Amino acid sequence: MERDFWLERWQQGRIGFHQDRPTPLLLEHWRSLDVAAGSQVFVPLCGKSLDMAWFASQGFRVLGVELSREAVEQFFAEHGLEAEIEDTRYGRYHRAGGIEIICGDAFALDEYVLRGCAAVFDRAALIALPPSLRERYAHELYARLPANCRGVLITLEYPQHEKAGPPFSVPQPEVESLFARHWHVQVLARHDILAEQPGFVAEGVTALHTVAYRLDRR
């Protein structure tokens, strides 16, 4: 979606995509990746996700990137953290409590700033993007992550004609096509969650699954 779309959502507080707890599929599958404690985890389009606080509580360092100033400021305020702030060529850096968030454009990040990322966690980034941007996102941003990086990607699958995104449906064949060039893709779990999402039901969606993938950088 366009930059202004997401900035407006945050400014107006229309953030139904924000979760009030860490992502259950993250808690279920992260340890299977065997990422060393102290490693840096990249969280693209991070918003004010509680997943970042969970990573920090588990001894990981976090590098997030987010367009919305409101989202970044709310994250640190809600966790009682006073961030050190620095303007850089990537955007405005906020650092506190083992968490760094860049308020800027994810596509502006390069291999240098991502060089320390041993892992990546993507819950609401890929599914927030329309098809043309999903291809760019996978082929540009993910391609800049270092060798041996590993991570968890979470998607939704539903009949796209039944609902206008975001969030968008990203079926398994598309995930495999997007990432096959640089990543090994493995399905970790697939769950039927339609009964848990009354908003989707109200819009006429007849089937809804969430899928967790393991990604390993080739």
C-alpha positions as CSV (number, residue, x, y, z in Angstrom):
1,M,0.0,0.0,0.0
2,E,1.0,3.6,-0.3
3,R,3.1,5.2,2.4
4,D,0.4,7.7,3.3
5,F,-2.2,4.9,3.8
6,W,-0.2,3.4,6.7
7,L,0.8,6.8,8.2
8,E,-2.9,7.7,8.2
9,R,-3.9,4.4,9.9
10,W,-1.5,5.1,12.7
11,Q,-2.4,8.8,13.1
12,Q,-6.1,7.8,13.3
13,G,-5.5,4.9,15.6
14,R,-7.0,2.4,13.1
15,I,-4.5,-0.4,14.0
16,G,-6.6,-3.5,14.3
17,F,-3.6,-5.5,13.0
18,H,-1.8,-4.7,16.3
19,Q,-1.8,-7.7,18.7
20,D,-2.1,-7.3,22.5
21,R,0.2,-10.2,23.1
22,P,3.2,-11.9,21.4
23,T,2.4,-14.0,18.4
24,P,1.5,-17.5,19.4
25,L,3.1,-19.1,16.4
26,L,6.3,-17.2,17.3
27,L,6.3,-18.7,20.8
28,E,5.6,-22.1,19.4
29,H,8.3,-22.3,16.7
30,W,11.1,-19.8,17.4
31,R,13.2,-22.1,19.5
32,S,13.3,-24.7,16.8
33,L,15.5,-22.3,14.8
34,D,18.2,-22.5,17.4
35,V,19.2,-18.8,17.1
36,A,21.9,-18.0,19.6
37,A,21.1,-15.8,22.5
38,G,22.4,-12.3,22.0
39,S,21.8,-12.5,18.2
40,Q,20.1,-9.6,16.4
41,V,16.6,-10.3,15.0
42,F,15.3,-8.1,12.2
43,V,11.6,-7.2,12.4
44,P,10.4,-5.5,9.2
45,L,7.4,-3.1,9.3
46,C,7.4,-3.7,13.0
47,G,4.8,-1.2,14.2
48,K,4.8,-1.3,18.0
49,S,4.7,-5.1,18.0
50,L,4.9,-6.9,21.4
51,D,7.0,-9.5,19.6
52,M,10.0,-7.1,19.9
53,A,9.7,-6.9,23.6
54,W,9.4,-10.7,23.8
55,F,12.6,-11.1,21.8
56,A,14.4,-8.6,24.2
57,S,13.1,-10.6,27.2
58,Q,14.6,-13.8,25.7
59,G,18.1,-12.2,25.4
60,F,18.0,-11.2,21.7
61,R,18.8,-7.8,20.2
62,V,16.2,-6.4,17.9
63,L,16.4,-4.2,14.8
64,G,13.0,-3.0,13.6
65,V,12.0,-0.7,10.8
66,E,8.8,1.2,10.7
67,L,7.4,4.2,8.7
68,S,5.2,5.6,11.4
69,R,6.7,8.0,14.0
70,E,3.6,7.4,16.2
71,A,4.2,3.7,16.2
72,V,7.8,4.0,17.2
73,E,7.2,6.5,19.9
74,Q,4.3,4.5,21.3
75,F,6.4,1.4,21.5
76,F,9.1,2.9,23.7
77,A,6.6,4.9,25.8
78,E,4.4,1.9,26.5
79,H,7.4,-0.1,27.6
80,G,8.8,2.6,29.8
81,L,11.9,3.0,27.7
82,E,13.6,6.3,27.0
83,A,15.2,5.9,23.6
84,E,18.4,7.5,22.4
85,I,17.7,9.1,19.1
86,E,20.0,9.7,16.1
87,D,19.3,10.8,12.6
88,T,21.0,8.6,10.0
89,R,20.9,8.1,6.3
90,Y,18.4,5.2,6.9
91,G,16.0,7.3,9.0
92,R,15.7,8.2,12.6
93,Y,17.3,5.6,14.9
94,H,15.7,4.9,18.3
95,R,17.7,2.7,20.8
96,A,16.8,1.5,24.2
97,G,16.7,-1.8,26.1
98,G,18.4,-3.9,23.4
99,I,15.9,-2.7,20.8
100,E,16.7,-0.5,17.9
101,I,13.9,0.8,15.6
102,I,14.6,2.8,12.5
103,C,11.8,5.2,11.6
104,G,12.1,5.1,7.9
105,D,11.6,3.2,4.6
106,A,12.4,-0.5,4.8
107,F,13.4,-0.5,1.2
108,A,16.2,2.0,2.0
109,L,18.0,-0.5,4.2
110,D,21.1,-2.0,2.7
111,E,23.5,-4.9,3.4
112,Y,25.6,-2.7,5.8
113,V,22.8,-1.9,8.2
114,L,21.4,-5.5,8.1
115,R,24.8,-7.2,8.3
116,G,24.4,-8.2,12.0
117,C,21.0,-9.8,11.6
118,A,21.2,-13.5,12.4
119,A,17.4,-13.9,12.2
120,V,14.2,-12.3,10.8
121,F,10.7,-12.4,12.1
122,D,7.9,-11.3,9.7
123,R,4.3,-11.5,11.0
124,A,2.5,-8.6,9.4
125,A,4.9,-7.2,6.7
126,L,4.6,-9.5,3.7
127,I,0.8,-9.7,4.0
128,A,0.5,-5.9,4.3
129,L,1.9,-5.5,0.8
130,P,0.1,-5.8,-2.6
131,P,1.6,-8.2,-5.2
132,S,3.9,-5.7,-6.9
133,L,5.5,-4.7,-3.6
134,R,5.7,-8.2,-2.3
135,E,8.0,-9.2,-5.2
136,R,10.2,-6.2,-4.6
137,Y,10.2,-6.8,-0.8
138,A,11.4,-10.4,-1.2
139,H,13.8,-9.8,-4.0
140,E,15.4,-6.6,-2.6
141,L,15.0,-6.3,1.1
142,Y,15.2,-10.0,2.0
143,A,18.1,-10.5,-0.4
144,R,20.2,-8.0,1.6
145,L,20.1,-10.1,4.8
146,P,23.3,-12.0,5.4
147,A,24.2,-15.6,4.6
148,N,23.0,-18.1,7.2
149,C,20.2,-15.8,8.4
150,R,17.1,-17.8,9.4
151,G,13.6,-16.8,10.4
152,V,9.9,-17.3,10.7
153,L,7.4,-15.9,8.2
154,I,3.7,-15.9,9.0
155,T,1.1,-15.4,6.3
156,L,-2.7,-15.6,5.8
157,E,-4.5,-17.6,3.1
158,Y,-8.1,-16.9,2.1
159,P,-10.1,-16.4,-1.1
160,Q,-8.7,-13.1,-2.1
161,H,-11.8,-12.2,-4.1
162,E,-13.9,-12.3,-0.9
163,K,-12.0,-9.5,0.8
164,A,-9.9,-6.5,-0.2
165,G,-6.6,-6.4,1.5
166,P,-4.6,-5.5,3.5
167,P,-4.0,-8.0,5.0
168,F,-3.6,-9.9,1.7
169,S,-3.8,-13.6,1.1
170,V,-0.3,-14.9,0.2
171,P,-0.7,-18.6,-0.7
172,Q,2.1,-21.2,-0.4
173,P,3.1,-21.3,-4.1
174,E,3.6,-17.5,-4.1
175,V,5.7,-17.7,-0.9
176,E,7.9,-20.4,-2.4
177,S,8.2,-18.4,-5.7
178,L,9.1,-15.2,-3.9
179,F,11.8,-16.6,-1.7
180,A,13.2,-19.6,-3.6
181,R,16.0,-17.6,-5.2
182,H,17.7,-16.9,-1.9
183,W,16.0,-18.9,0.8
184,H,15.0,-22.5,1.7
185,V,11.3,-22.5,2.6
186,Q,9.7,-25.0,4.9
187,V,6.1,-25.0,6.3
188,L,6.1,-25.2,10.1
189,A,2.4,-25.1,10.7
190,R,-1.0,-24.3,9.1
191,H,-4.1,-23.5,11.2
192,D,-7.7,-22.8,10.4
193,I,-8.5,-19.5,12.2
194,L,-11.7,-18.4,10.6
195,A,-13.7,-19.0,13.8
196,E,-11.3,-16.7,15.7
197,Q,-11.7,-13.8,13.2
198,P,-15.2,-12.5,13.3
199,G,-14.2,-9.5,11.2
200,F,-13.3,-11.7,8.3
201,V,-16.5,-13.6,8.7
202,A,-18.5,-10.4,8.7
203,E,-16.9,-9.5,5.4
204,G,-18.0,-12.8,3.8
205,V,-14.7,-14.7,4.0
206,T,-15.5,-18.4,3.9
207,A,-12.0,-19.8,4.7
208,L,-9.0,-18.5,6.5
209,H,-5.7,-20.1,7.5
210,T,-2.6,-18.8,9.0
211,V,0.7,-20.4,7.9
212,A,4.1,-20.3,9.5
213,Y,7.2,-20.9,7.4
214,R,10.8,-21.4,8.4
215,L,13.2,-19.5,6.1
216,D,16.9,-20.3,5.8
217,R,19.2,-18.0,3.8
218,R,21.1,-20.0,1.2
